[in-house]
Amino acid sequence: MPKFTVIDEEFKCENCGKFVRKLGYSCRNHCQYCLYSKHVDINPGDREETCHGMLEPIGLEIDSKKGYVIIFRCQKCGQIRKNKTADDDNMEKIISLSTNL
């Protein structure tokens, strides 16, 4: 089974309530406005995670290949997940996460 399933879906953010459009060039993983995500995948795009808790953005890493990577912690189970930023993400929110470097 592949470790990455391509799914680029529109959704309504369960944290801020805004409508989030498809990314178009990759897979949309998190809200571009508040940066929250939802704990739905075990491997990217598989939708096999049963937790379904909210993934809170708690920090930022800088990767030489991926660029900025958001660190999330699930508010329900506590697992840590990571995902690279998207071109249209709220830069102010990203900068605020950088204080946790």
mmCIF file of the C-alpha atoms, coordinates in Angstrom:
data_MODEL
# 
_entry.id   MODEL 
# 
loop_
_atom_site.group_PDB 
_atom_site.id 
_atom_site.type_symbol 
_atom_site.label_atom_id 
_atom_site.label_alt_id 
_atom_site.label_comp_id 
_atom_site.label_asym_id 
_atom_site.label_entity_id 
_atom_site.label_seq_id 
_atom_site.pdbx_PDB_ins_code 
_atom_site.Cartn_x 
_atom_site.Cartn_y 
_atom_site.Cartn_z 
_atom_site.occupancy 
_atom_site.B_iso_or_equiv 
_atom_site.pdbx_formal_charge 
_atom_site.auth_seq_id 
_atom_site.auth_comp_id 
_atom_site.auth_asym_id 
_atom_site.auth_atom_id 
_atom_site.pdbx_PDB_model_num 
ATOM 1   C CA . MET A 1 1   ? 0.000   0.000  0.000  1.00 0.00 ? 1   MET A CA 1 
ATOM 2   C CA . PRO A 1 2   ? 1.383   3.441  -0.894 1.00 0.00 ? 2   PRO A CA 1 
ATOM 3   C CA . LYS A 1 3   ? 2.504   5.732  1.920  1.00 0.00 ? 3   LYS A CA 1 
ATOM 4   C CA . PHE A 1 4   ? 1.001   8.802  0.213  1.00 0.00 ? 4   PHE A CA 1 
ATOM 5   C CA . THR A 1 5   ? -2.460  9.034  -1.327 1.00 0.00 ? 5   THR A CA 1 
ATOM 6   C CA . VAL A 1 6   ? -3.110  12.191 -3.321 1.00 0.00 ? 6   VAL A CA 1 
ATOM 7   C CA . ILE A 1 7   ? -6.266  13.903 -2.009 1.00 0.00 ? 7   ILE A CA 1 
ATOM 8   C CA . ASP A 1 8   ? -6.764  17.631 -2.547 1.00 0.00 ? 8   ASP A CA 1 
ATOM 9   C CA . GLU A 1 9   ? -10.198 18.426 -1.148 1.00 0.00 ? 9   GLU A CA 1 
ATOM 10  C CA . GLU A 1 10  ? -12.121 21.557 -0.267 1.00 0.00 ? 10  GLU A CA 1 
ATOM 11  C CA . PHE A 1 11  ? -13.401 21.715 3.301  1.00 0.00 ? 11  PHE A CA 1 
ATOM 12  C CA . LYS A 1 12  ? -14.870 23.929 5.987  1.00 0.00 ? 12  LYS A CA 1 
ATOM 13  C CA . CYS A 1 13  ? -12.348 24.433 8.775  1.00 0.00 ? 13  CYS A CA 1 
ATOM 14  C CA . GLU A 1 14  ? -13.692 23.016 12.036 1.00 0.00 ? 14  GLU A CA 1 
ATOM 15  C CA . ASN A 1 15  ? -11.564 25.495 14.008 1.00 0.00 ? 15  ASN A CA 1 
ATOM 16  C CA . CYS A 1 16  ? -12.249 28.890 12.391 1.00 0.00 ? 16  CYS A CA 1 
ATOM 17  C CA . GLY A 1 17  ? -15.244 28.010 10.191 1.00 0.00 ? 17  GLY A CA 1 
ATOM 18  C CA . LYS A 1 18  ? -13.767 29.387 6.964  1.00 0.00 ? 18  LYS A CA 1 
ATOM 19  C CA . PHE A 1 19  ? -14.136 27.622 3.626  1.00 0.00 ? 19  PHE A CA 1 
ATOM 20  C CA . VAL A 1 20  ? -10.802 26.279 2.372  1.00 0.00 ? 20  VAL A CA 1 
ATOM 21  C CA . ARG A 1 21  ? -10.388 25.645 -1.359 1.00 0.00 ? 21  ARG A CA 1 
ATOM 22  C CA . LYS A 1 22  ? -8.293  22.959 -3.017 1.00 0.00 ? 22  LYS A CA 1 
ATOM 23  C CA . LEU A 1 23  ? -4.594  23.749 -3.160 1.00 0.00 ? 23  LEU A CA 1 
ATOM 24  C CA . GLY A 1 24  ? -4.274  22.778 -6.814 1.00 0.00 ? 24  GLY A CA 1 
ATOM 25  C CA . TYR A 1 25  ? -0.563  21.939 -6.962 1.00 0.00 ? 25  TYR A CA 1 
ATOM 26  C CA . SER A 1 26  ? -0.366  19.470 -4.069 1.00 0.00 ? 26  SER A CA 1 
ATOM 27  C CA . CYS A 1 27  ? -2.633  18.140 -1.319 1.00 0.00 ? 27  CYS A CA 1 
ATOM 28  C CA . ARG A 1 28  ? -4.335  20.582 1.041  1.00 0.00 ? 28  ARG A CA 1 
ATOM 29  C CA . ASN A 1 29  ? -3.687  19.367 4.605  1.00 0.00 ? 29  ASN A CA 1 
ATOM 30  C CA . HIS A 1 30  ? -4.628  22.310 6.813  1.00 0.00 ? 30  HIS A CA 1 
ATOM 31  C CA . CYS A 1 31  ? -6.581  25.548 6.916  1.00 0.00 ? 31  CYS A CA 1 
ATOM 32  C CA . GLN A 1 32  ? -4.707  28.350 5.184  1.00 0.00 ? 32  GLN A CA 1 
ATOM 33  C CA . TYR A 1 33  ? -6.235  30.908 7.574  1.00 0.00 ? 33  TYR A CA 1 
ATOM 34  C CA . CYS A 1 34  ? -5.739  29.484 11.091 1.00 0.00 ? 34  CYS A CA 1 
ATOM 35  C CA . LEU A 1 35  ? -3.345  26.611 10.136 1.00 0.00 ? 35  LEU A CA 1 
ATOM 36  C CA . TYR A 1 36  ? -5.374  23.985 12.065 1.00 0.00 ? 36  TYR A CA 1 
ATOM 37  C CA . SER A 1 37  ? -5.785  20.529 10.582 1.00 0.00 ? 37  SER A CA 1 
ATOM 38  C CA . LYS A 1 38  ? -7.776  17.407 11.424 1.00 0.00 ? 38  LYS A CA 1 
ATOM 39  C CA . HIS A 1 39  ? -6.313  14.072 12.550 1.00 0.00 ? 39  HIS A CA 1 
ATOM 40  C CA . VAL A 1 40  ? -7.774  11.873 9.797  1.00 0.00 ? 40  VAL A CA 1 
ATOM 41  C CA . ASP A 1 41  ? -4.737  10.158 8.246  1.00 0.00 ? 41  ASP A CA 1 
ATOM 42  C CA . ILE A 1 42  ? -2.297  7.524  9.418  1.00 0.00 ? 42  ILE A CA 1 
ATOM 43  C CA . ASN A 1 43  ? -0.298  7.947  6.202  1.00 0.00 ? 43  ASN A CA 1 
ATOM 44  C CA . PRO A 1 44  ? -0.933  11.085 4.111  1.00 0.00 ? 44  PRO A CA 1 
ATOM 45  C CA . GLY A 1 45  ? -4.290  10.865 2.341  1.00 0.00 ? 45  GLY A CA 1 
ATOM 46  C CA . ASP A 1 46  ? -5.347  7.420  3.555  1.00 0.00 ? 46  ASP A CA 1 
ATOM 47  C CA . ARG A 1 47  ? -8.203  8.707  5.802  1.00 0.00 ? 47  ARG A CA 1 
ATOM 48  C CA . GLU A 1 48  ? -7.691  5.676  8.083  1.00 0.00 ? 48  GLU A CA 1 
ATOM 49  C CA . GLU A 1 49  ? -7.103  7.474  11.390 1.00 0.00 ? 49  GLU A CA 1 
ATOM 50  C CA . THR A 1 50  ? -10.035 6.977  13.791 1.00 0.00 ? 50  THR A CA 1 
ATOM 51  C CA . CYS A 1 51  ? -9.098  9.790  16.219 1.00 0.00 ? 51  CYS A CA 1 
ATOM 52  C CA . HIS A 1 52  ? -10.506 12.726 14.200 1.00 0.00 ? 52  HIS A CA 1 
ATOM 53  C CA . GLY A 1 53  ? -9.255  15.238 16.785 1.00 0.00 ? 53  GLY A CA 1 
ATOM 54  C CA . MET A 1 54  ? -8.188  18.751 15.862 1.00 0.00 ? 54  MET A CA 1 
ATOM 55  C CA . LEU A 1 55  ? -4.495  19.189 15.056 1.00 0.00 ? 55  LEU A CA 1 
ATOM 56  C CA . GLU A 1 56  ? -3.329  22.423 16.644 1.00 0.00 ? 56  GLU A CA 1 
ATOM 57  C CA . PRO A 1 57  ? -0.320  24.177 15.070 1.00 0.00 ? 57  PRO A CA 1 
ATOM 58  C CA . ILE A 1 58  ? 2.264   24.382 17.876 1.00 0.00 ? 58  ILE A CA 1 
ATOM 59  C CA . GLY A 1 59  ? 5.572   25.047 16.168 1.00 0.00 ? 59  GLY A CA 1 
ATOM 60  C CA . LEU A 1 60  ? 7.597   25.372 13.011 1.00 0.00 ? 60  LEU A CA 1 
ATOM 61  C CA . GLU A 1 61  ? 10.640  23.647 11.543 1.00 0.00 ? 61  GLU A CA 1 
ATOM 62  C CA . ILE A 1 62  ? 12.759  24.739 8.626  1.00 0.00 ? 62  ILE A CA 1 
ATOM 63  C CA . ASP A 1 63  ? 13.656  21.882 6.291  1.00 0.00 ? 63  ASP A CA 1 
ATOM 64  C CA . SER A 1 64  ? 16.294  22.408 3.597  1.00 0.00 ? 64  SER A CA 1 
ATOM 65  C CA . LYS A 1 65  ? 14.141  20.581 1.010  1.00 0.00 ? 65  LYS A CA 1 
ATOM 66  C CA . LYS A 1 66  ? 10.549  21.268 2.129  1.00 0.00 ? 66  LYS A CA 1 
ATOM 67  C CA . GLY A 1 67  ? 10.939  24.796 3.484  1.00 0.00 ? 67  GLY A CA 1 
ATOM 68  C CA . TYR A 1 68  ? 8.686   25.696 6.413  1.00 0.00 ? 68  TYR A CA 1 
ATOM 69  C CA . VAL A 1 69  ? 7.075   22.692 8.108  1.00 0.00 ? 69  VAL A CA 1 
ATOM 70  C CA . ILE A 1 70  ? 4.229   23.150 10.601 1.00 0.00 ? 70  ILE A CA 1 
ATOM 71  C CA . ILE A 1 71  ? 4.281   20.982 13.721 1.00 0.00 ? 71  ILE A CA 1 
ATOM 72  C CA . PHE A 1 72  ? 0.834   19.946 14.945 1.00 0.00 ? 72  PHE A CA 1 
ATOM 73  C CA . ARG A 1 73  ? -0.317  18.309 18.189 1.00 0.00 ? 73  ARG A CA 1 
ATOM 74  C CA . CYS A 1 74  ? -3.643  16.499 18.268 1.00 0.00 ? 74  CYS A CA 1 
ATOM 75  C CA . GLN A 1 75  ? -5.894  18.015 20.917 1.00 0.00 ? 75  GLN A CA 1 
ATOM 76  C CA . LYS A 1 76  ? -7.612  14.654 21.412 1.00 0.00 ? 76  LYS A CA 1 
ATOM 77  C CA . CYS A 1 77  ? -4.836  12.018 21.485 1.00 0.00 ? 77  CYS A CA 1 
ATOM 78  C CA . GLY A 1 78  ? -1.681  14.126 21.748 1.00 0.00 ? 78  GLY A CA 1 
ATOM 79  C CA . GLN A 1 79  ? 0.086   12.725 18.666 1.00 0.00 ? 79  GLN A CA 1 
ATOM 80  C CA . ILE A 1 80  ? 2.501   15.000 16.832 1.00 0.00 ? 80  ILE A CA 1 
ATOM 81  C CA . ARG A 1 81  ? 2.158   15.413 13.069 1.00 0.00 ? 81  ARG A CA 1 
ATOM 82  C CA . LYS A 1 82  ? 4.022   17.610 10.578 1.00 0.00 ? 82  LYS A CA 1 
ATOM 83  C CA . ASN A 1 83  ? 3.178   19.117 7.200  1.00 0.00 ? 83  ASN A CA 1 
ATOM 84  C CA . LYS A 1 84  ? 4.857   21.622 4.938  1.00 0.00 ? 84  LYS A CA 1 
ATOM 85  C CA . THR A 1 85  ? 3.302   25.039 4.500  1.00 0.00 ? 85  THR A CA 1 
ATOM 86  C CA . ALA A 1 86  ? 1.343   26.007 1.404  1.00 0.00 ? 86  ALA A CA 1 
ATOM 87  C CA . ASP A 1 87  ? 1.995   29.077 -0.734 1.00 0.00 ? 87  ASP A CA 1 
ATOM 88  C CA . ASP A 1 88  ? -1.250  30.738 0.382  1.00 0.00 ? 88  ASP A CA 1 
ATOM 89  C CA . ASP A 1 89  ? -0.927  30.068 4.132  1.00 0.00 ? 89  ASP A CA 1 
ATOM 90  C CA . ASN A 1 90  ? -1.382  32.963 6.551  1.00 0.00 ? 90  ASN A CA 1 
ATOM 91  C CA . MET A 1 91  ? 2.186   34.250 6.862  1.00 0.00 ? 91  MET A CA 1 
ATOM 92  C CA . GLU A 1 92  ? 1.459   36.081 10.126 1.00 0.00 ? 92  GLU A CA 1 
ATOM 93  C CA . LYS A 1 93  ? 0.367   32.774 11.712 1.00 0.00 ? 93  LYS A CA 1 
ATOM 94  C CA . ILE A 1 94  ? 3.490   31.052 10.360 1.00 0.00 ? 94  ILE A CA 1 
ATOM 95  C CA . ILE A 1 95  ? 5.709   33.807 11.773 1.00 0.00 ? 95  ILE A CA 1 
ATOM 96  C CA . SER A 1 96  ? 3.989   33.476 15.152 1.00 0.00 ? 96  SER A CA 1 
ATOM 97  C CA . LEU A 1 97  ? 4.824   29.747 15.152 1.00 0.00 ? 97  LEU A CA 1 
ATOM 98  C CA . SER A 1 98  ? 8.485   30.581 14.527 1.00 0.00 ? 98  SER A CA 1 
ATOM 99  C CA . THR A 1 99  ? 8.774   31.929 18.066 1.00 0.00 ? 99  THR A CA 1 
ATOM 100 C CA . ASN A 1 100 ? 8.651   28.264 19.141 1.00 0.00 ? 100 ASN A CA 1 
ATOM 101 C CA . LEU A 1 101 ? 11.848  27.386 17.209 1.00 0.00 ? 101 LEU A CA 1 
# 
